[in-house]
Amino acid sequence: MHHVQKEALEAAASPAPRQRLVIVGNGMSPGRALEKLFEAAPEAYKVTIFNAEPRVNYDRIMLSPVLSGEKTFDQIVIHGDGWYVDHGVTLYKGHRVVAIDRDARTVTSEHGVVEPYDKLIIATGSTPIVLPVPGCKLAGVLTYRDLDDVTAMLLVARSRGHAVVIGGGLLGLEAAIGLREQGMEVSVVHLMPTLMERQLDTPSGLLLAQAIEARGVRVHTGANTREILGTDPGAGPSRVRAVLLDDGTELPADLVVMAVGIRPSAALARDAGLAVNRGIVVGPDMRTSDPDIFALGECAEARGQCFGLVAPLYEMAAIVAAQLAGDATAAFNPSATATKLKVTGINLFSAGDFSEGEDRQEIVLRDAARGVYRRLALKEDRLIGVVLYGDVAHGAWLFDLLKRGADISDLRETMMFGPGAAGGAPLDPTAAVAALPDDAEICGCNGVCKGKIVDTIRAKGLRSLDGVRAHTKASASCGSCTGLVEQVIKLTLGDAYEAASVQPVCGCTALGHDDVRRLIVAKALKSIPAVMQALDWTSSCGCAKCRPALNYYLLAAWPGEYQDDGQSRFINERVHANIQKDGTYSVVPRMWGGVTSAAELRAIADVVDKFAIPTVKVTGGQRIDLLGVRKAQLPAVWADLNAAGLISGAAYAKGLRTVKTCVGSDWCRFGTQDSTGLGVKLEKFLWGSWTPAKVKLAVSGCPRNCAEATCKDVGVICVDSGYDIVFAGAAGLDIKGTEALGHAETEAETIEIIAALVQLYREQGRYLERIYKWAKRVGAAAIKAQVVDDAEKRRALYDRFVVSQHFAQTDPWAERVAGKDAHEFVPIADLALAAEGRR
């Protein structure tokens, strides 16, 4: 009896067996449901997912930036392979489910995998609509729904031919702009009189059409597609060549993209005997006609509606997770949704009902000069519709009023200008955010309210946008709410907000350094005027702050294609010498690794005597500085120094300054390696490289560190086993010791690691950001992972650095002396030096 009681007690104390949860589909909504479920009941279910796509979960609403080239697929992955492993989830990639057996409680994939379930979620999404016009099945006719569609478009776009996008809604316009960014000639064909007619009224639709055409896309509204014409089948398989409209217009096309709508993918549920109308019918609890089966996402029909925007789909996900976790009261009550267009430079916001009617009033503001349009629709002292174009700063506040059904009778006179505005004066954006209640939605994609952001900032001690994004997902999807999230952070933290990561380049643009760099590459912008035109610079010629930054970013992005613009550099870089307080200049010849010779010293002494240079000083970087040279003397001074084989030491440059060395093993009884020789090799390999800010190196021959390598941007400490590489030091306004980067056994490996580090800094660093500040921003561990731990990435960075050096290593003194244009490259360095060391 005692034995039986013991077994019963042990059974009662043991955890309940986990139920089997099977999910058909691996889109954004089931992914969000799992996140919520693992938060609420992490041990309740053993989860299996069948994904028809051969990949992990990714952010579909960010496919447009992938198409335009602004992002890569890796950057839009929501849950990588590791996430599924960490949560014990079995993921079948490339397994489309073909049958659900409700009696046996199993699902079967096309590859024959049969999985039993206790609970089942159907999240099969939707299917793009293809217009049934003649030619719709020709090769080259695509839909725009998933990564495979984007990949196919990018392949066709390589031809730089013609594309026709049928459909002028959100997806169609984003596809059109993306293809245009890839270099195609693009036309949009839209049946209705104005674009995005479901989300915009006529005036804002016309403004949008103008903005789209300004980006090089031709817009045909009120146009119907009669036929898609193909090539002559006698010349091979027929593929699309043109789109024929009802009015006889023929638009050339190497690619046709159908973006005319979607329909819920409900066939699997229908075959299983579940209730299906337009979509899979679910109740407020998101359960289908079978209580053990949920439907979620675009395939579901809730309260008589099917939904396509991400915000209500995430609301559905939260309800499914709550129900699975045991909350039987959780119910889906769809709220108002807002629309934003993910096209860089086009600001658009729309929400609610703005159709005309006798029972409603409207407030309209038009500012043609600024390209601003605002329309508010009112009914019985309630805001029921909002359309904002050009200036959407107060969109969140207005949207909150709309969702809450707030009485706006006291706000009618000023609400067009923002919360609390008086006399039509705009309010500071931070004050506008302060007026929002805690339950106001900030990030519609992820359903994040103001209160959650504030609470998370305080609870976790967050100080940056990246931190808030990581912990709350606010602005982590389409990114259109980023500015609003920043305002919440600034409101919460005040001066403690680490805003460096989101500061605009200058007052000429709202874009930050990272966005400008990304768009320069994505849009293939190869001149300063092109950048300013494409990215809507407020000043047609820029300013003293942005022009040098743009000049550097273009040099780094397009070595050999973009020509250095001397007028967009600071005075010292323009004259290739450092101006002094009396208006004279300082001239510093380069001395490789701090090593000189009698011939070089004689040449310097002769120049000092010949030009009566008043001061000669040894610098902290082991070079000789000639101070007091008049501007008119510079070319002659350079000529004499060049004749002796001396080149500019670039003491003025945003690039490599010096490589300081000690005598090392050649002379010192403590030296472990040839620090001088390595320093010379590094300087001859790295000199001339364009970098965001100045770069100083040092190589010490032993741990006694006579060359002071542990306070430099990059340092090498020679030890018996090789070379310890350190970086991110500072010894100026900031005092900071270096951090360990890695160990190399040979000189060649050391050179490769340092070159890869400099290249990564060149590609990620913001203009005037020193290496130690860059390392703090991106994380030393992340840098080490790429330039030390990952040999393949390191080699790729090294190779890109070598290519760039072919165009960077030019001596400006020699160019000026020879009378050559400063943009004419005169390579003089032997890049084979490092390659020889590698061998």
HELIX and SHEET records of a PDB file:
HELIX    1   1 HIS A    2  ALA A   13  1                                  12    
HELIX    2   2 MET A   28  ALA A   40  1                                  13    
HELIX    3   3 ARG A   60  MET A   62  5                                   3    
HELIX    4   4 LEU A   63  SER A   68  1                                   6    
HELIX    5   5 PHE A   73  ILE A   76  1                                   4    
HELIX    6   6 ASP A   81  ASP A   86  1                                   6    
HELIX    7   7 LEU A  147  ALA A  157  1                                  11    
HELIX    8   8 LEU A  170  GLU A  181  1                                  12    
HELIX    9   9 THR A  202  ALA A  214  1                                  13    
HELIX   10  10 PRO A  233  ALA A  235  5                                   3    
HELIX   11  11 ALA A  267  ASP A  271  1                                   5    
HELIX   12  12 GLY A  297  CYS A  299  5                                   3    
HELIX   13  13 VAL A  310  LEU A  324  1                                  15    
HELIX   14  14 GLY A  395  ARG A  404  1                                  10    
HELIX   15  15 MET A  415  PHE A  417  5                                   3    
HELIX   16  16 PRO A  429  ALA A  434  1                                   6    
HELIX   17  17 LYS A  450  LYS A  460  1                                  11    
HELIX   18  18 LEU A  465  THR A  472  1                                   8    
HELIX   19  19 THR A  482  LEU A  493  1                                  12    
HELIX   20  20 GLY A  494  ALA A  496  5                                   3    
HELIX   21  21 ALA A  499  VAL A  502  5                                   4    
HELIX   22  22 HIS A  513  ALA A  522  1                                  10    
HELIX   23  23 ILE A  528  ALA A  534  1                                   7    
HELIX   24  24 CYS A  546  ALA A  557  1                                  12    
HELIX   25  25 GLY A  566  SER A  568  5                                   3    
HELIX   26  26 ILE A  571  VAL A  575  1                                   5    
HELIX   27  27 TRP A  592  GLY A  594  5                                   3    
HELIX   28  28 ALA A  598  LYS A  610  1                                  13    
HELIX   29  29 LYS A  631  GLN A  633  5                                   3    
HELIX   30  30 LEU A  634  ALA A  643  1                                  10    
HELIX   31  31 GLY A  664  ASP A  666  5                                   3    
HELIX   32  32 SER A  675  LEU A  686  1                                  12    
HELIX   33  33 ALA A  709  CYS A  711  5                                   3    
HELIX   34  34 GLU A  747  GLN A  764  1                                  18    
HELIX   35  35 ILE A  771  VAL A  778  1                                   8    
HELIX   36  36 ALA A  780  LYS A  784  1                                   5    
HELIX   37  37 ALA A  785  ASP A  789  3                                   5    
HELIX   38  38 ALA A  791  ALA A  808  1                                  18    
HELIX   39  39 PRO A  812  VAL A  817  1                                   6    
HELIX   40  40 ALA A  832  ARG A  838  1                                   7    
SHEET    1   A 5 THR A  90  LYS A  93  0                                        
SHEET    2   A 5 TYR A  45  ASN A  51  1                                        
SHEET    3   A 5 GLN A  19  VAL A  24  1                                        
SHEET    4   A 5 LYS A 119  ILE A 122  1                                        
SHEET    5   A 5 ILE A 293  ALA A 295  1                                        
SHEET    1   B 2 ASN A  57  TYR A  58  0                                        
SHEET    2   B 2 VAL A  77  HIS A  79 -1                                        
SHEET    1   C 3 VAL A  97  ASP A 101  0                                        
SHEET    2   C 3 THR A 106  SER A 109 -1                                        
SHEET    3   C 3 VAL A 114  PRO A 116 -1                                        
SHEET    1   D 2 SER A 126  PRO A 128  0                                        
SHEET    2   D 2 ILE A 262  PRO A 264 -1                                        
SHEET    1   E 5 VAL A 141  THR A 143  0                                        
SHEET    2   E 5 LEU A 255  MET A 258  1                                        
SHEET    3   E 5 HIS A 162  ILE A 166  1                                        
SHEET    4   E 5 GLU A 185  HIS A 190  1                                        
SHEET    5   E 5 VAL A 217  THR A 221  1                                        
SHEET    1   F 3 THR A 225  GLY A 230  0                                        
SHEET    2   F 3 VAL A 240  LEU A 245 -1                                        
SHEET    3   F 3 GLU A 250  PRO A 252 -1                                        
SHEET    1   G 3 ILE A 280  VAL A 282  0                                        
SHEET    2   G 3 ALA A 300  ALA A 302  1                                        
SHEET    3   G 3 GLN A 305  CYS A 306 -1                                        
SHEET    1   H 5 ALA A 338  THR A 339  0                                        
SHEET    2   H 5 LEU A 348  GLY A 352 -1                                        
SHEET    3   H 5 ARG A 382  TYR A 389 -1                                        
SHEET    4   H 5 VAL A 372  LYS A 379 -1                                        
SHEET    5   H 5 GLN A 361  ASP A 367 -1                                        
SHEET    1   I 2 GLU A 441  CYS A 443  0                                        
SHEET    2   I 2 VAL A 448  CYS A 449 -1                                        
SHEET    1   J 4 ASN A 578  ILE A 579  0                                        
SHEET    2   J 4 TYR A 585  VAL A 587 -1                                        
SHEET    3   J 4 ILE A 624  VAL A 629 -1                                        
SHEET    4   J 4 THR A 615  VAL A 618 -1                                        
SHEET    1   K 5 LEU A 656  THR A 661  0                                        
SHEET    2   K 5 VAL A 695  SER A 700  1                                        
SHEET    3   K 5 VAL A 714  VAL A 719  1                                        
SHEET    4   K 5 GLY A 722  PHE A 727 -1                                        
SHEET    5   K 5 GLU A 739  ALA A 744 -1                                        
SHEET    1   L 2 ALA A 730  ALA A 731  0                                        
SHEET    2   L 2 ILE A 735  LYS A 736 -1                                        
END                                                                             
